[in-house]
Every structure is written in structure tokens, then in C-alpha cells.
Amino acid sequence: MHCALITGITGQDGGYLAEFLESRGYEVHGAVRPAALSAFRRPSHLSHRIPLHPVDLREGLAVRQLLDRLRPREVYHLAAQTHIPTSFEDPGATVEANVMTTLRLLEGCQRLASPPRFFHASTSQIFGRSSYSPQDEQTPVRPVNPYGASKAMATDLVRIWREFHGLFAVNGILFNHESPRRTPDFVTGKICRAAAAIKQGRAQELLLGDTKAQRDWGDARDFVDGFWRSLQYGTPNDYVFSTGELHSVQEVVDLAFATVGLDPSAYVRIDPSLVRKSEPSPVMGNSAKARALLDWKPRISFANLIREMTEAALSLDLDLPAATGSTV
Ligand code: NDP
């Protein structure tokens, strides 16, 4: 049985990846933040079979000890400070969380007699306000927020460990991907949860910024399949994972409110303070390389994704999502 270590296992992708790998017979281990452990509750979807190891991924010794103990065949590094507004509030912690953890893991993997294959969750945010669309593996890197900058550096470190240290190290350059487990910090999660809350009488309105803003939104369950495929391929590479389709915030609103049988125009208000500067070119990915080399393709449609997210929100006992700070 192959052993896989997932960092960020408590997050959206970590949970789906754990399920995916278990279904393929892997022995799955998770790394969790020690700070989170005192208040730690295992997410209800995370199997009790999966051991969770408290480790500060910024500390080289702790990371080495964990890797020595597990000697995993594959390491999936998903842990990160993922919220863009928070990255402006605390850029130092964002760099520590996103760069130093990646560095420590790369160093720890490299020194093992049998180094594991390593996957790093990079992001389309490394491209910033790109003047090219769609973006692919060759698009110039020019991040415009500390989150994107930290991921750009981590992405370079992964490439350097591949090219100079010979590690089987892969960057997945991930465009937005959502699921019923998406939190209201992100605009799709905010909209779907608000539609459900309004339907259930727990909220009266939904405040949004620019509803014309468009994104390339995929489904997290499709993406974790790509993470795994990228580590099974003969050689390590960087890959864009994206749907190549653009949809607007307004489409998310329309689908979510249609799912609960309400007219959104009665509930959605535009808050100018939430409107962000628009991009010069659409944020859309070209995943031709992953499709050709890994035989990967997204399978779950945008409409089904938003419907499922809204239906899941109807069964949650939640307060109205915060009116500010959501990330597109
Ligand atoms: P989530 O925000 O859902 O999960 C983040 C995970 O990282 C959680 O397990 C969290 O642990 C952990 N984490 C947060 N801060 C730290 C820290 N300082 N040190 C260690 N662990 C930390 O993210 P997703 O699952 O959506 O994303 C997975 C990866 O994919 C991330 O690296 C993200 O940057 C990248 N990505 C995701 C995209 C998306 O659309 N989902 C798009 C592009 C890239 P805890 O439970 O303790 O908070």
C-alpha cells in the first residue's frame, strides 16, 4: 500500500484528495497545524482512518522527522494562507505559511534515500493582471497581491528543486475551483450560502461587488484527480488546471437563486466598496498540457456545481455570510 502525506488536509481540496487517494488504496496521512490542534475538530467528512500529525511546517526539524517516520511515496502540499485580503493584512504570515513551508518540505523530501514525488498547489494568482488570456504555463509571472507573490516564490522553489536537485516536483497552477465545502470567504460560497439563508428566512439580502466580474471556475473534485495524475506521469512538469470557460458572478447568482426558487433582483444589492479594479484580460486558463499529457479533463459542469453548492447550503445551519471580504 502506498503512503501519501497531505498538508492542508482540513481544507477544501485536502478533504477531497484524501477521499480520492483512499479510494485508490493509499494509506493517507495528514499534516495539521499544531496551533489549530487545541481547538481542533476533525472535519466531519475526514475519515477517522486517516492519522493527523500536528506539525509546524515552517520548522525544518519537525518536517524532517515527520517525513523520516512516514517515508511517503507522494507528498501533496496544499496547506497555505489562501485568503487574498488577509495576505494584505498580514503579508509576513502569508509568506511564512506559503513559502517557508514549501521550502522546508522540499528540503525534507530531497534528503530522504527514496525521495517522494512532490505536488505543490500553485495558483493563477501568480499571473496577476496578465495582459494575455488564456493563461498557460508560459504566461509571465507578475503577481499583484502578497498571496500571489508568495505562491510565485514557492512555485519557483519547486521548479528549482526539480531542475537542480532532481526531485520529482510538480506545480499545479490552479485556477478557481469550488465545491459544497467552499467557505463564504470566497464569492461562490458566499452567494450559494446567502441564497439558502434568504430562502430559509435567516437573511434578508446579499451584498456583492462587481457582478459582471468573470472567472474560470472548476470543481475541486475534478482538480484533485489532476493533482494525482500529475504525480503518476513519467516526468515532473508544471501544469495549468482550469476549465477554460468563463462565467460571471451574475451567473452564479442566477443559478443559486433559481435553485432555491427566488428572484435575485429582490435580494441582491451592489455595494461599491466591494468592487475591485478589473483585470486587463480575462482570468482564464489553458489546460491543454494537462489534458494532453495527463488525459485530464474537468467533468462536472459549472451549472451542476453551483446547484450542488446551493443545495448543500440549504442543509447547513449557518449564519448569513459576511457581507465583505469575499474573494473571487
Ligand atoms: P483552504 O483555504 O480550504 O484550505 C487551506 C488549508 O491550509 C487548510 O487545511 C488550513 O488549515 C491550511 N493552512 C492555512 N494556513 C496555514 C498555515 N499558516 N500553516 C499551515 N497550514 C495552513 O484551501 P483550498 O483547499 O481551497 O486550496 C488548497 C490549495 O490550493 C492552497 O494551497 C491554495 O492556495 C491552492 N489554490 C486553491 C484554489 C481554489 O480555488 N480553491 C485556486 C488556486 C490555488 P486550518 O484548517 O488549520 O486552517
Residues whose N, C-alpha, C, O or C-beta is under 5 A from the ligand:
A	BS01	NDP	G8 I9 T10 G11 Q12 D13 G14 R33 A36 L78 A79 A80 Q81 T82 A97 A121 S122 T123 S124 L174 F175 N176 H177
